[in-house]
Amino acid sequence: MWADTDYGEAESRNHEVPTFEDLAIDDELSDVERVTKYATSHIELQRYVHVKMLGETALKAGYQTTKDKFFPILAAVSQDNEYLVRQQLAIELEQLCRLCKDEGSDQAYNSMLSELIPMLDQLLHDRVVEVRTSAAEVLVAVSHFVSDDDIMEHILTIMLNMAHDQEYDEIRMTAASLLNDLAERLGEELCQQFLIPEVISLSEDPVFRVRKAVALNIDKVFKMAGQRDSKDIVEERVLPAFIRLTTDPIWGVRKACAESLAAISQQVDVTIRIKHLIRIQEMLANDGSKWVRASMLQKLGRFISTLPAENVTDDILTLFVGMARPDIGNKEEESYHSPNHQNQRHTKAYHCAFSFPAVVYTVGASRWDRLAPLFKRLVRDERRAVRRVMSHSLHELARLLGTEITERDLVDAFNLFLRDLDDVKIGAVKHMAAFLKEITEPIREKCMKIIKDTCANPKHSNWRFRLLLAKQIDDFVSFLSPVYSYDVIVPLCFELIDDPVHLVGDSACKALGHVLVYCEDNNNRKAQVCNRILELKKARSYSVRQQFVRICHAMIGFEENVQLFKQQFLEPLVDLSSDKVSNVRLLVANVLLEHKFKFPKDKIETALKSLREDNSRDIALLIQGIVEKESPVEC
């Protein structure tokens, strides 16, 4: 039955405007006292806010206080006129049950079984779907707090009673969802003995909404039915029930079957996929209802990803490839140019793009020729959401397809995305190092020119793209040649170091330290880079001198650079400990303190002494707070 409420009283209170005094909270009350007092206030907002505090406050207060103070008010809260309060109570019951379970005593555990779970049962019968949904989610979580010996009496019986509720269809619909969600927790024996018969019974319910709920929530039932040597149960009991639903006279039930087919395919044995589910997919793809066909197409990519490559037939692949064609659809049902038809086409293209990498992964590079036309349509789709999905997955496609196909078919798309709208471009930029790694050096260098043109110029690019570029320089130098790194990547680092956005410059400083690790000395090029870094130390601008300190900081972070740093950069860094600008000195102090054990004592002792007596309070406090505790140790 529905939770009892007094609508007349609720409506009359809705007309009352709370005064300032009504809304005032007594600050002298503890959290426990506040929840106890205001969770049953006559003001809806106060009740909601303090019921929301219930779980967190209970965990802090402990079991006994919760039992004494909070348990007595739960019944009143569960009958609150405001459904948001009841919904929040359902959510908070998870924390209360967790408290009882973690407390460890028989008394606390029995309180959960006898008081809290029955309250969840009450909320599962609430008249408002949001309350029932939240209560169902909490019951699934709470089932893990209940021992295997008690799971049948205290959890399974709730669902069985709901499944047999003949008064309200919504209760049986909730039961269908719960039976699926709790299948794994109940285990194989209880599923076969109790759960599967109930699911089959609900699949034959006279109310189509209940049958639809079963169709949407049956994948985990398939999983538990197919455990170990019980595959016959799937084919003899569960599968026939699902097949009946796929031929249901109500198209909404068949549509639900189409939506859940891929999830079911993931849970069953491969022989069942091949023997039965491919045939079901073909039937739903040719259903008389355009809504059923559309749902099957939307899930087709995910369904294909569950099949062995050799079982992805040409017909299935042709259907998938056709999803993004401009002429797809039944023009007899609806005008091609109508808004509904265009929206369906865009939706299909989006789902197609989303599942495209999974389909490529399944069928492999050997069947790329079948998928290439679809790929070319998707990367040029008029809808930015479709292009955005393809942009984010391009590097994965490159990894799956290999160098030859990537250079022939994917590089043009990569360059196209770099010139696209920002929310499309970001996918290519975010993963450009991973993409470039899959192609040969000549093609890679051409792409790098476009990357520099579209991402590195502060006047023409979003600073977030420059930041992503700076953060990937570490990856670039791991596969680029030393010569190219010196000629292109090092100058790029210095460009980004001068970026007006601090985050970009800071990331470029770190990247330059990494570049020096990978770049072996080539015709004295490393010395030239070091000299250019040293020039920053002499700059008139204090912000440029700070860049020098940041590069030194990054350089020290790599063990391979420590010797180079000691030879060429330690003394210039120490010199800046007496810089005229306090912000530079503060940065130097942080670097010296963080890496003091890597420095010879005699090199930094004078600098630390000077910084300890610095006229900048921030620097003096920093040095005194650390140096006095730990003296530098000589390397």
C-alpha positions as CSV (number, residue, x, y, z in Angstrom):
1,M,0.0,0.0,0.0
2,W,1.0,3.6,-0.4
3,A,2.6,5.5,2.5
4,D,-0.2,7.3,4.4
5,T,-0.2,11.1,4.2
6,D,-2.6,13.9,4.9
7,Y,-2.8,15.9,1.7
8,G,-5.2,18.5,3.3
9,E,-2.7,19.2,6.0
10,A,0.2,19.4,3.5
11,E,-1.7,21.8,1.3
12,S,-2.7,24.1,4.2
13,R,0.9,24.3,5.3
14,N,2.1,25.1,1.8
15,H,0.2,28.3,2.1
16,E,2.0,29.3,5.3
17,V,5.0,31.6,4.8
18,P,7.7,30.9,7.4
19,T,8.8,33.8,9.4
20,F,12.5,34.7,10.0
21,E,12.1,33.3,13.5
22,D,10.7,30.1,12.2
23,L,13.7,29.5,10.0
24,A,16.2,30.4,12.7
25,I,18.4,27.5,13.9
26,D,19.5,27.2,17.5
27,D,23.3,27.4,17.1
28,E,23.9,26.1,20.7
29,L,22.5,22.7,19.8
30,S,24.8,19.8,18.9
31,D,24.3,18.1,15.6
32,V,22.5,15.2,17.2
33,E,20.2,17.6,19.0
34,R,19.6,19.6,15.8
35,V,18.6,16.5,13.8
36,T,16.4,15.3,16.6
37,K,14.6,18.6,16.9
38,Y,14.3,19.8,13.3
39,A,13.9,16.5,11.4
40,T,10.2,16.7,12.4
41,S,9.8,20.5,12.1
42,H,6.7,21.9,10.6
43,I,8.8,23.7,8.0
44,E,9.6,21.4,5.0
45,L,13.0,22.9,4.3
46,Q,14.2,22.4,7.8
47,R,13.0,18.8,7.8
48,Y,14.8,18.1,4.5
49,V,18.1,19.7,5.5
50,H,18.2,17.9,8.8
51,V,17.1,14.5,7.5
52,K,20.0,14.9,5.0
53,M,22.3,15.2,8.0
54,L,21.0,12.0,9.5
55,G,23.5,9.5,8.2
56,E,26.7,11.5,8.6
57,T,25.7,12.6,12.1
58,A,24.9,9.0,13.1
59,L,28.3,7.8,11.9
60,K,30.0,10.4,14.1
61,A,27.7,9.9,17.1
62,G,28.0,6.1,17.2
63,Y,25.4,3.3,17.4
64,Q,24.1,3.8,20.9
65,T,23.3,7.5,20.4
66,T,21.8,6.8,17.1
67,K,19.6,4.1,18.6
68,D,18.5,6.2,21.5
69,K,18.0,9.6,19.6
70,F,17.4,8.9,16.0
71,F,15.5,5.6,15.8
72,P,12.5,7.0,17.7
73,I,11.9,9.7,15.0
74,L,12.3,7.6,11.9
75,A,8.7,6.4,11.8
76,A,7.5,10.0,11.7
77,V,10.0,11.0,9.0
78,S,9.0,8.0,6.9
79,Q,5.4,9.4,6.9
80,D,6.4,12.9,6.0
81,N,4.1,14.8,3.7
82,E,7.0,16.0,1.5
83,Y,8.2,13.2,-0.8
84,L,11.7,14.7,-1.0
85,V,12.1,14.2,2.8
86,R,11.0,10.5,2.4
87,Q,13.4,10.0,-0.5
88,Q,16.2,11.5,1.5
89,L,15.4,9.2,4.4
90,A,15.7,6.2,2.1
91,I,19.1,7.4,1.1
92,E,20.2,8.0,4.7
93,L,19.1,4.5,5.7
94,E,22.1,3.1,4.0
95,Q,24.4,4.9,6.3
96,L,22.4,3.8,9.3
97,C,22.5,0.2,8.2
98,R,26.2,0.5,7.6
99,L,26.7,1.9,11.2
100,C,24.8,-1.1,12.6
101,K,26.8,-3.6,10.5
102,D,30.2,-1.9,11.4
103,E,29.3,-1.7,15.1
104,G,29.7,-5.5,15.2
105,S,27.3,-6.4,18.0
106,D,24.3,-8.7,17.7
107,Q,22.1,-5.9,19.1
108,A,23.1,-3.5,16.3
109,Y,22.8,-6.1,13.6
110,N,19.4,-7.2,14.9
111,S,18.3,-3.5,15.0
112,M,19.1,-3.3,11.3
113,L,17.1,-6.4,10.5
114,S,14.1,-5.6,12.7
115,E,13.8,-1.8,12.4
116,L,15.7,-0.3,9.4
117,I,15.1,-2.9,6.7
118,P,11.3,-3.0,7.4
119,M,11.4,0.8,7.0
120,L,13.0,0.4,3.6
121,D,10.3,-2.1,2.7
122,Q,7.7,0.6,3.6
123,L,9.5,3.1,1.4
124,L,9.6,0.6,-1.5
125,H,5.8,0.8,-1.5
126,D,5.7,4.6,-1.6
127,R,3.4,6.3,-4.0
128,V,6.2,8.4,-5.6
129,V,8.5,6.8,-8.0
130,E,11.6,8.8,-6.9
131,V,11.2,7.4,-3.3
132,R,10.8,3.9,-4.5
133,T,13.8,4.2,-6.8
134,S,16.0,5.5,-4.1
135,A,14.8,2.8,-1.6
136,A,15.5,0.1,-4.2
137,E,19.0,1.3,-4.7
138,V,19.6,1.4,-1.0
139,L,18.2,-2.1,-0.5
140,V,20.7,-3.5,-3.0
141,A,23.5,-1.8,-1.1
142,V,22.2,-2.9,2.3
143,S,21.8,-6.6,1.1
144,H,25.6,-6.8,1.4
145,F,25.4,-6.0,5.1
146,V,23.0,-9.0,5.6
147,S,24.5,-12.4,6.3
148,D,23.9,-15.3,3.9
149,D,21.8,-17.0,6.5
150,D,19.4,-14.0,6.8
151,I,19.3,-12.9,3.1
152,M,16.3,-15.0,2.3
153,E,14.1,-14.0,5.2
154,H,14.9,-10.3,5.3
155,I,15.7,-9.4,1.6
156,L,14.3,-12.0,-0.7
157,T,10.9,-12.0,1.0
158,I,10.5,-8.3,0.4
159,M,11.0,-8.7,-3.3
160,L,8.7,-11.8,-3.5
161,N,5.9,-9.9,-1.7
162,M,6.4,-7.0,-4.1
163,A,6.3,-9.3,-7.1
164,H,2.9,-10.6,-5.9
165,D,1.4,-7.2,-5.2
166,Q,-1.8,-7.2,-7.2
167,E,-3.0,-3.8,-6.2
168,Y,-0.4,-1.5,-7.7
169,D,1.4,-2.2,-11.0
170,E,4.2,0.1,-10.0
171,I,5.2,-2.2,-7.1
172,R,5.6,-5.2,-9.5
173,M,7.6,-3.0,-11.8
174,T,10.0,-2.1,-8.9
175,A,10.1,-5.8,-8.0
176,A,11.3,-6.6,-11.6
177,S,14.2,-4.2,-11.3
178,L,15.1,-5.4,-7.8
179,L,15.1,-9.1,-8.8
180,N,17.6,-8.3,-11.5
181,D,19.8,-6.0,-9.3
182,L,20.0,-8.5,-6.5
183,A,20.4,-11.7,-8.5
184,E,24.2,-11.8,-8.0
185,R,23.9,-11.1,-4.2
186,L,21.3,-13.9,-3.8
187,G,23.5,-16.5,-5.4
188,E,22.9,-19.3,-7.8
189,E,20.7,-21.5,-5.6
190,L,18.2,-18.9,-4.5
191,C,18.1,-17.5,-8.0
192,Q,17.2,-20.8,-9.5
193,Q,14.7,-21.8,-6.8
194,F,12.9,-18.5,-6.3
195,L,14.1,-15.6,-8.4
196,I,13.8,-17.1,-11.9
197,P,10.2,-18.4,-11.4
198,E,9.2,-14.9,-10.3
199,V,10.9,-13.2,-13.3
200,I,9.2,-15.6,-15.7
201,S,5.8,-14.9,-14.0
202,L,6.3,-11.2,-14.2
203,S,7.3,-11.5,-17.9
204,E,3.7,-12.9,-18.4
205,D,2.1,-10.1,-16.4
206,P,-1.2,-8.8,-18.0
207,V,0.1,-5.2,-17.5
208,F,2.5,-4.3,-20.3
209,R,4.5,-1.9,-18.1
210,V,5.4,-4.8,-15.9
211,R,6.5,-6.9,-18.9
212,K,8.5,-3.9,-20.1
213,A,10.3,-3.6,-16.7
214,V,11.2,-7.3,-17.0
215,A,12.6,-6.8,-20.5
216,L,14.8,-3.9,-19.3
217,N,16.0,-5.7,-16.2
218,I,16.9,-9.3,-17.0
219,D,20.7,-9.3,-17.9
220,K,21.9,-10.3,-14.4
221,V,19.2,-13.0,-14.3
222,F,20.7,-14.5,-17.4
223,K,24.2,-14.3,-15.8
224,M,23.1,-16.2,-12.7
225,A,21.1,-18.7,-14.7
226,G,24.1,-19.6,-16.7
227,Q,26.5,-20.2,-13.9
228,R,28.7,-23.3,-14.0
229,D,26.9,-26.3,-15.6
230,S,23.4,-24.7,-15.6
231,K,23.3,-23.5,-19.1
232,D,20.2,-25.6,-19.7
233,I,18.3,-23.3,-17.3
234,V,19.1,-20.4,-19.7
235,E,17.9,-22.1,-22.8
236,E,14.9,-23.9,-21.2
237,R,13.6,-21.3,-18.8
238,V,14.9,-17.7,-19.0
239,L,15.6,-17.4,-22.8
240,P,12.1,-18.6,-23.8
241,A,10.6,-15.9,-21.5
242,F,12.7,-13.3,-23.2
243,I,11.9,-14.5,-26.6
244,R,8.2,-14.1,-25.8
245,L,8.8,-10.5,-24.8
246,T,10.6,-9.9,-28.1
247,T,7.3,-10.8,-29.9
248,D,5.0,-8.9,-27.4
249,P,2.1,-7.2,-29.1
250,I,3.1,-3.9,-27.4
251,W,6.0,-2.2,-29.2
252,G,7.2,-0.6,-26.0
253,V,8.0,-4.1,-24.6
254,R,9.8,-5.1,-27.8
255,K,11.8,-1.8,-27.7
256,A,12.9,-2.6,-24.1
257,C,14.1,-6.0,-25.4
258,A,16.2,-4.2,-28.1
259,E,17.7,-1.9,-25.5
260,S,18.7,-4.8,-23.2
261,L,19.9,-7.3,-25.8
262,A,23.6,-6.2,-25.8
263,A,23.7,-6.3,-22.0
264,I,22.3,-9.9,-22.1
265,S,24.8,-10.9,-24.7
266,Q,27.6,-9.9,-22.4
267,Q,26.3,-12.2,-19.7
268,V,25.6,-15.4,-21.6
269,D,27.8,-18.1,-23.1
270,V,29.1,-17.5,-26.6
271,T,27.2,-20.5,-28.0
272,I,23.9,-18.9,-26.9
273,R,24.9,-15.6,-28.5
274,I,25.6,-17.3,-31.8
275,K,22.7,-19.8,-31.6
276,H,19.9,-17.5,-30.4
277,L,20.8,-13.8,-29.9
278,I,22.0,-13.0,-33.4
279,R,18.6,-14.3,-34.7
280,I,16.8,-12.1,-32.1
281,Q,18.9,-9.1,-33.2
282,E,17.9,-9.6,-36.8
283,M,14.3,-9.9,-35.9
284,L,14.3,-6.7,-33.8
285,A,16.2,-4.8,-36.5
286,N,13.4,-5.6,-38.9
287,D,10.5,-5.0,-36.4
288,G,7.4,-3.4,-37.7
289,S,7.8,-0.5,-35.3
290,K,10.3,2.3,-36.2
291,W,11.0,2.8,-32.5
292,V,12.0,-0.8,-32.0
293,R,14.2,-0.7,-35.1
294,A,15.8,2.6,-33.9
295,S,16.6,1.2,-30.5
296,M,18.1,-1.9,-31.9
297,L,20.3,0.2,-34.2
298,Q,21.4,2.4,-31.3
299,K,22.6,-0.7,-29.4
300,L,23.9,-2.5,-32.5
301,G,27.6,-1.5,-32.0
302,R,27.6,-2.7,-28.4
303,F,25.9,-5.9,-29.5
304,I,28.5,-6.5,-32.2
305,S,31.3,-6.0,-29.6
306,T,30.1,-9.0,-27.7
307,L,30.4,-11.4,-30.7
308,P,33.4,-13.3,-31.9
309,A,34.7,-11.7,-35.1
310,E,33.9,-14.7,-37.3
311,N,30.2,-14.4,-36.2
312,V,29.8,-10.8,-37.2
313,T,28.0,-11.5,-40.5
314,D,28.1,-9.2,-43.5
315,D,24.4,-8.4,-42.9
316,I,25.1,-7.2,-39.4
317,L,28.1,-5.2,-40.5
318,T,26.1,-3.7,-43.4
319,L,23.3,-2.7,-41.0
320,F,25.9,-1.0,-38.7
321,V,27.6,0.8,-41.6
322,G,24.3,2.1,-42.8
323,M,23.4,3.8,-39.6
324,A,25.0,7.1,-40.5
325,R,23.9,7.1,-44.1
326,P,21.8,10.2,-45.0
327,D,19.1,8.1,-46.7
328,I,18.6,5.6,-43.8
329,G,15.1,5.3,-42.5
330,N,11.7,4.4,-43.8
331,K,10.5,7.4,-45.9
332,E,7.1,5.9,-46.1
333,E,6.6,6.3,-42.4
334,E,8.0,9.8,-42.1
335,S,9.3,12.5,-44.4
336,Y,13.0,12.5,-44.8
337,H,13.2,16.2,-44.1
338,S,11.0,16.2,-41.1
339,P,12.5,17.2,-37.7
340,N,11.7,13.8,-36.2
341,H,13.5,12.0,-39.0
342,Q,16.5,14.3,-38.8
343,N,16.7,13.9,-35.1
344,Q,16.6,10.1,-35.4
345,R,19.4,10.1,-37.9
346,H,21.6,12.3,-35.7
347,T,20.9,10.0,-32.7
348,K,21.8,6.9,-34.7
349,A,25.0,8.6,-36.0
350,Y,25.9,9.5,-32.4
351,H,25.4,6.0,-31.1
352,C,27.3,4.7,-34.2
353,A,30.3,7.0,-33.4
354,F,30.2,6.0,-29.8
355,S,30.5,2.3,-30.4
356,F,32.7,2.5,-33.5
357,P,36.0,1.7,-31.7
358,A,34.4,-1.4,-30.1
359,V,33.2,-2.6,-33.5
360,V,36.7,-2.1,-35.0
361,Y,38.2,-3.9,-32.0
362,T,35.9,-6.8,-32.6
363,V,36.1,-7.3,-36.4
364,G,39.8,-6.2,-36.7
365,A,41.8,-4.3,-39.2
366,S,41.2,-7.0,-41.8
367,R,37.6,-5.7,-42.4
368,W,38.5,-2.0,-42.3
369,D,37.5,-1.7,-45.9
370,R,33.9,-2.3,-44.9
371,L,34.0,0.3,-42.1
372,A,36.2,3.0,-43.8
373,P,33.2,4.6,-45.7
374,L,31.3,4.9,-42.4
375,F,34.4,6.4,-40.7
376,K,34.7,9.1,-43.4
377,R,31.0,10.0,-42.9
378,L,31.3,10.2,-39.2
379,V,34.4,12.4,-39.0
380,R,32.6,14.9,-41.3
381,D,29.2,14.6,-39.8
382,E,27.3,17.9,-39.6
383,R,26.6,17.4,-35.9
384,R,29.5,18.4,-33.6
385,A,28.6,15.8,-31.0
386,V,29.3,13.1,-33.5
387,R,32.6,14.6,-34.5
388,R,33.5,15.1,-30.9
389,V,33.1,11.4,-30.1
390,M,35.2,10.5,-33.1
391,S,37.9,13.0,-32.2
392,H,38.3,11.5,-28.7
393,S,38.5,8.0,-30.0
394,L,40.9,8.6,-33.0
395,H,44.1,7.5,-31.1
396,E,42.4,4.2,-30.1
397,L,41.5,3.5,-33.7
398,A,45.1,4.2,-34.7
399,R,46.4,1.7,-32.1
400,L,43.9,-0.9,-33.3
401,L,44.4,-0.4,-37.1
402,G,48.2,-0.1,-37.3
403,T,50.5,2.3,-39.1
404,E,49.5,1.7,-42.7
405,I,45.8,2.2,-42.3
406,T,46.3,5.1,-39.9
407,E,48.5,7.0,-42.3
408,R,46.2,6.3,-45.2
409,D,42.8,7.0,-43.6
410,L,43.2,8.5,-40.1
411,V,45.8,11.2,-40.5
412,D,43.6,13.4,-42.6
413,A,40.8,13.2,-40.0
414,F,43.3,14.1,-37.3
415,N,44.4,17.2,-39.1
416,L,40.7,18.0,-39.8
417,F,39.9,17.8,-36.1
418,L,42.8,20.1,-35.2
419,R,41.0,22.8,-37.3
420,D,37.5,22.1,-36.0
421,L,35.5,23.8,-33.3
422,D,37.1,23.8,-29.8
423,D,34.8,21.2,-28.3
424,V,35.7,18.8,-31.2
425,K,39.3,19.8,-31.4
426,I,40.0,19.0,-27.8
427,G,39.7,15.3,-28.3
428,A,42.5,15.2,-30.9
429,V,44.7,17.6,-28.9
430,K,44.2,15.6,-25.6
431,H,45.4,12.4,-27.2
432,M,47.8,13.7,-29.9
433,A,50.9,12.1,-28.5
434,A,49.2,8.7,-28.5
435,F,48.1,9.2,-32.1
436,L,51.5,10.4,-33.3
437,K,53.2,7.4,-31.8
438,E,51.4,5.1,-34.2
439,I,52.7,6.8,-37.4
440,T,56.1,7.0,-39.1
441,E,58.5,10.0,-38.7
442,P,57.9,11.8,-42.0
443,I,54.1,11.9,-41.5
444,R,54.5,12.6,-37.8
445,E,56.6,15.7,-38.6
446,K,54.0,17.0,-41.0
447,C,51.4,16.6,-38.3
448,M,53.6,18.4,-35.8
449,K,53.6,21.5,-38.1
450,I,49.8,21.6,-38.0
451,I,49.8,21.1,-34.3
452,K,52.2,24.1,-33.8
453,D,50.0,26.2,-36.1
454,T,46.7,25.3,-34.4
455,C,47.7,24.8,-30.8
456,A,50.9,26.7,-29.9
457,N,50.1,30.3,-30.9
458,P,48.7,32.4,-28.0
459,K,47.0,34.7,-30.5
460,H,45.0,32.0,-32.2
461,S,44.5,29.1,-29.7
462,N,42.7,28.5,-26.5
463,W,45.2,28.4,-23.6
464,R,43.9,25.0,-22.6
465,F,45.1,23.6,-25.9
466,R,48.6,25.0,-25.2
467,L,48.5,23.5,-21.8
468,L,47.6,20.1,-23.2
469,L,50.4,20.5,-25.7
470,A,53.0,21.4,-23.0
471,K,51.9,18.4,-20.9
472,Q,52.5,16.0,-23.7
473,I,56.0,17.2,-24.7
474,D,57.3,14.5,-22.3
475,D,55.6,11.9,-24.5
476,F,56.7,13.5,-27.8
477,V,60.4,13.3,-27.0
478,S,60.1,9.6,-26.1
479,F,59.5,8.7,-29.7
480,L,60.9,11.7,-31.7
481,S,64.4,11.7,-33.0
482,P,67.0,13.8,-31.0
483,V,67.6,16.0,-34.0
484,Y,63.9,16.7,-34.4
485,S,63.6,17.3,-30.7
486,Y,66.4,19.9,-30.8
487,D,65.1,21.6,-34.0
488,V,61.4,21.7,-33.1
489,I,60.5,20.6,-29.6
490,V,63.1,22.6,-27.7
491,P,62.1,25.9,-29.5
492,L,58.5,25.0,-28.9
493,C,59.3,24.6,-25.2
494,F,60.8,28.1,-25.0
495,E,57.7,29.5,-26.8
496,L,55.4,27.9,-24.3
497,I,57.6,29.0,-21.4
498,D,56.9,32.6,-22.4
499,D,53.1,31.9,-22.5
500,P,51.0,34.6,-20.8
501,V,49.1,31.9,-18.9
502,H,51.2,30.7,-15.9
503,L,50.0,27.1,-16.0
504,V,51.2,26.8,-19.6
505,G,54.6,28.3,-18.9
506,D,55.1,26.1,-15.7
507,S,54.2,22.9,-17.6
508,A,56.7,23.9,-20.4
509,C,59.4,24.4,-17.8
510,K,58.8,20.9,-16.5
511,A,58.8,19.5,-20.0
512,L,62.1,21.1,-20.9
513,G,63.8,19.3,-18.0
514,H,62.4,16.1,-19.4
515,V,63.6,16.9,-22.9
516,L,67.2,17.1,-21.6
517,V,66.9,13.5,-20.4
518,Y,65.9,12.0,-23.7
519,C,68.0,14.2,-26.0
520,E,71.5,12.8,-26.3
521,D,74.3,15.3,-27.1
522,N,74.4,15.8,-30.8
523,N,77.0,18.1,-32.3
524,N,77.1,20.0,-29.1
525,R,73.3,20.8,-29.3
526,K,72.6,20.0,-25.6
527,A,75.2,22.6,-24.6
528,Q,73.5,25.1,-26.8
529,V,70.2,24.4,-25.0
530,C,71.9,24.7,-21.6
531,N,73.3,28.1,-22.7
532,R,69.9,29.3,-23.7
533,I,68.5,28.2,-20.3
534,L,71.3,30.1,-18.6
535,E,70.5,33.2,-20.5
536,L,67.1,33.3,-18.7
537,K,68.9,33.7,-15.4
538,K,70.4,37.0,-16.6
539,A,67.1,38.5,-17.8
540,R,65.9,41.9,-16.6
541,S,62.4,40.6,-16.1
542,Y,62.0,38.9,-12.8
543,S,59.3,36.6,-14.2
544,V,61.9,35.3,-16.7
545,R,64.3,34.6,-13.9
546,Q,61.6,32.7,-12.2
547,Q,61.3,30.6,-15.3
548,F,65.0,29.7,-15.0
549,V,64.3,28.6,-11.4
550,R,61.4,26.5,-12.5
551,I,63.4,24.8,-15.2
552,C,66.1,24.0,-12.6
553,H,63.4,22.6,-10.4
554,A,62.2,20.3,-13.2
555,M,65.7,19.3,-14.2
556,I,66.6,18.1,-10.6
557,G,63.5,15.9,-10.7
558,F,65.2,13.5,-13.1
559,E,68.1,11.5,-11.8
560,E,69.8,11.5,-15.2
561,N,70.0,15.3,-15.0
562,V,71.5,15.7,-11.5
563,Q,75.1,15.6,-12.6
564,L,74.4,18.1,-15.5
565,F,72.6,20.4,-13.0
566,K,75.5,20.3,-10.5
567,Q,78.0,21.2,-13.2
568,Q,76.2,24.0,-15.0
569,F,73.1,25.2,-13.1
570,L,73.7,24.9,-9.3
571,E,75.8,28.0,-8.9
572,P,73.6,30.2,-11.0
573,L,70.6,29.0,-9.0
574,V,72.4,29.7,-5.7
575,D,73.2,33.2,-7.1
576,L,69.5,34.0,-7.4
577,S,69.1,33.4,-3.6
578,S,70.2,37.1,-3.4
579,D,68.0,38.3,-6.2
580,K,66.5,41.7,-5.7
581,V,63.0,40.4,-6.1
582,S,61.6,38.5,-3.1
583,N,59.4,36.3,-5.3
584,V,62.5,34.9,-7.1
585,R,64.3,34.4,-3.8
586,L,61.2,32.6,-2.4
587,L,61.1,30.3,-5.4
588,V,64.9,29.5,-5.0
589,A,64.4,28.8,-1.3
590,N,61.6,26.3,-2.1
591,V,63.9,24.5,-4.6
592,L,66.9,24.4,-2.3
593,L,64.9,23.1,0.6
594,E,63.0,20.4,-1.4
595,H,66.2,19.0,-3.0
596,K,68.8,19.9,-0.3
597,F,70.0,16.3,0.1
598,K,71.1,16.3,-3.5
599,F,73.4,19.3,-3.1
600,P,76.9,19.5,-1.6
601,K,76.7,21.3,1.8
602,D,79.3,23.8,1.0
603,K,77.4,25.0,-2.1
604,I,74.2,26.0,-0.4
605,E,75.2,26.7,3.2
606,T,75.8,30.4,2.5
607,A,72.6,30.7,0.5
608,L,70.5,29.1,3.2
609,K,72.1,31.3,5.9
610,S,71.3,34.4,3.8
611,L,67.7,33.2,3.2
612,R,67.2,32.5,6.9
613,E,68.0,36.2,7.6
614,D,66.0,37.5,4.6
615,N,64.0,40.6,5.1
616,S,61.0,38.9,3.5
617,R,59.0,37.4,6.3
618,D,57.7,34.6,4.1
619,I,61.2,33.4,3.1
620,A,62.6,33.7,6.7
621,L,59.7,31.7,8.1
622,L,60.1,29.1,5.4
623,I,63.8,28.6,6.1
624,Q,63.6,28.8,9.9
625,G,60.7,26.3,9.9
626,I,62.6,23.7,8.0
627,V,66.3,24.3,8.1
628,E,66.4,24.4,11.9
629,K,64.8,20.9,12.0
630,E,67.0,19.3,9.4
631,S,70.5,20.3,8.5
632,P,71.6,19.7,4.9
633,V,73.6,16.5,4.4
634,E,76.6,16.5,2.1
635,C,76.2,14.3,-1.0
